[in-house]
Amino acid sequence: MEKFIEIQKAEMVFNTKKGKFHALRDINLTVAKGEFVTLIGHSGCGKSTLLNLIAGLTKPSEGALLCANREIAGPGPERAVVFQNHSLLPWLTCFENIYLGVERVFGSTESKAKLKERTTAALGLVGLAHASGKRPHEISGGMKQRVGIARALAMEPKVLLMDEPFGALDALTRAHLQDELLKIVAKTNSTVVMVTHDVDEAVLLSDRIVMLTNGPAATIGEIVEVKLAKPRDRVTLAQDPDYARYRSAVLDFLYRKQAHPAQEAA
């Protein structure tokens, strides 16, 4: 598979009031085009920091990050981010929230009609065409998060970066959106890097699960390759011995090999 994101010997050190904090060390990772990779680990292990480096929101203290053979020097439209907090503008409708991003990326090269077409198509992709005129306070948490995903997809990013996008939702809504995401990624063939703390979510969605050691100075501990056939069905997978094996491998890493963050940091 074609290499798309490359992280080479990345380090991240923050200057804080208490002195230097070494968040990440010696991160080496390659993500192929069309691959779905999840980052998992205990709180404070630097998952979101690593995602922010790929997004270009922060720059590494050492090392290099590349996307499509170009250095990641800052945010770019080829990398769209979906946060846990949907971050929609409350005074705009669902349609307007998405249109705003579309206009920013394509406004200088496309007609208004084409921009509106892109926005409508993105709403349709996440099943929210009926809610285009509603404002954020008029829709549920799950719907808000779908608008956030639609806004990211409308920019036709080459890479979709997701920071615990379903973490604040109830279990049934989360399960529904995970299934939707699987369908959308299959349709768009997006490259996805997603932060999660949910082991079942990681196994269900991923091609590879990247497990980080405890911080400070966290690094990649192990990588599990998930060779489950696609499309994936959660009900069928519940009885699948391979699913159980992958799940056990991640749990073993998190709760046996990385069980005591305080001892690790000492």
Secondary structure, DSSP 8 states (H G I E B T S, - for coil): --EEEEEEEEEEEEEETTEEEEEEEEEEEEEETT-EEEEE-STTSSHHHHHHHHHTSS--SEEEEEETTEE--S--TTEEEE-SS----TTS-HHHHHHHHHHHHHTTTS-HHHHHHHHHHHHHHTT-GGGTT--GGGS-HHHHHHHHHHHHHHT--SEEEEESTTTTS-HHHHHHHHHHHHHHHHHHT-EEEEE-S-HHHHHHH-SEEEEE--SSSB-EEEEEE----SS--HHHHTT-HHHHHHHHHHHHIIIIIT--HHHHH-
